[in-house]
Amino acid sequence: QMQDYIVDELFQLVGEHFPVDLNRVGISGHSMGGHGAITLAFTYPQRFKSLSAFAPICAPTQCPWGIKALLGYLGDNPEEWAKHDAHLLIEKTSCRLPLLIDQGSADNFLKPQLKPALLVEAGSKVDYPITFRLQSGYDHSYYFIASFIEDHINHHVKQLLA
């Protein structure tokens, strides 16, 4: 599974080949990668010390693309799907990493697929520290990421050095 690669194999490989502190690791991603970053941090809170995402898919059990992917990868068992849905995991995780999310207001995936409001709402119910920023006029492109990456790097630095 991809999650085993990220949280086990990749950690081991990086630790063997680079002079890093594996006790201070951040995770971030864009779109489906943002979804993966959030769900991995929620599922493996001991592995990560900082967390952010750009335009993440926040509730795959509630959107057409997510349902198609979950069916394809996990079959038709909604209990398995819930293990990979950030807006459901947030209510159960022991993770309390401050989460920075940037989302473009002109992103054509925002309403039908990404559904960040569901994650923000679920997070508010459990007092999860989320900073959600809707960036006016930005779409789902790498220009959007490039425009705000410095803020995300600073967010991670602050958490990793705390």
N, C-alpha and C positions, 0 to 999 in steps of 0.2 A: 504494500500500500504506500501511497505517496506520503502519508503522515509518518510512517515508520522511517522513510528515507530522510525526511526533514528533521525529525526529533531524535533519531538515533544515528543513522549512518552518516549523515552530513555533519552532525556535531563531532563524531569521531574523526572523520576525514579532516575537517578543518583543524581540530585540536592536534592532530598528528603532524600537519604540514605547515601550520602558521602559528606565530607567537601571539596567541589570543587568550583572553580570560573567558573561559566558557561559563563562568558564573555571572557574566554581564553580557547578555545577548539580547538584541532587540529583533523584532520581526515587523515587517511592513509589506504591503502589496497593493496592487491596483486591480480593480474589478474582481474577477474570480480569485486572483492572487490576494486581494484584500480580504475577501471572504476567508480564504485559507489561513491568512495570518491571524485573523480574529478568532476563528474556530480553534486553531492550534494553540493559541495563547490561553483560550478558555479551557481547553481540554488538558493541556500540559502546563499549568501555571508555574510549576517549579523550573521550567526550562527558560522562560523569557522574563526580561526585566523592563522592556519597553515595547510599546505597541502603537501602530498607526496604520491608516489605510486611506487610499484614494478611491473614491467611487466604488466601494465594495458591494457585492451582492450580500444583502443583510438578512434575507428571509427566503432562502431557496424553496422551502416548502410552500411558499405563497406566490410563486411566480412561474410563468410557463416554461422558461428556460431551465430554471432550477428543478422543476418537477420532471422534465424530460431527462436531465442529467442524473438526478437521483434514481429514477426508474432504471436508466441504463447501467448505472454503476452499482446500485445497491438492491435492485429488485423492487417489489411492490410492498415492502414492509415499512410503514410510516415510523415505527419505533427506531429503525435503523436510520431513517432520514433525519430524525430529530437530533441524532448525535453529530450532525453536520450542518446545523442551522444556527447561526449566531443569535438570532432573536429568541430562540428557545434555550440555547446553552447559557445565555447570560443570567438566567434565573437560577441556574444550578452551579455555576462555577465559583471556585474560591478565589479566582483571579480578581485582583482589584487594581490592575495597572491602568493608569490614566490613558484613555483611548482618544487619539486625535483622528477625526475623519474629516476629509475635505471632499466636497461633492459639487460638481458644476450644475448650475441651474438650467443650462441649455443642453444637458446630457439627454440624448434621446432614449436612453435606457432607464432613466431615473424612475419614472412612474410605473412602466410595465414590468421591470425586472429587478431593480436595485432595492427599492423599498426601505431606505434608511430610517424613515419615520417609525417603522415597526421595531427596529433595534433601539432607537432612542427612547421610545415609549416603554419597552420592556426593561431597559436599563434604568429608567426613572423609578420604576416599581421596586427595584432592589437597591436603589441609591448607588448605581455604578457610575464612576467618574468618566463621562463622555463629553468631549468637546466636539460638537458637530458644526461645521462651517459650510454653509451653502454659498458657493462662489458665483456671483452674478455673471452670466454670459458665457461661462466656460462649459465645454462639452466633455467628452470622454477621452480626449486625445492626450498624447504625450506632452503637448504644449501646456495643457492643464497641469500635469504632473511637474513639469519643469518650472512652472510659475510658482509653485508652492513647496517644492522639495526642500528648500532651505528651512522653512518652518518645521517640517517633519524631522529633518536632521537635528535641528536644535531641540525639538521635543525629545528625541531619543538620547541625545547627549545629556540633557538635564536628568532624565530617568536613570541612565546608565552610570552617571557619576554621583548619584544620590547615595 
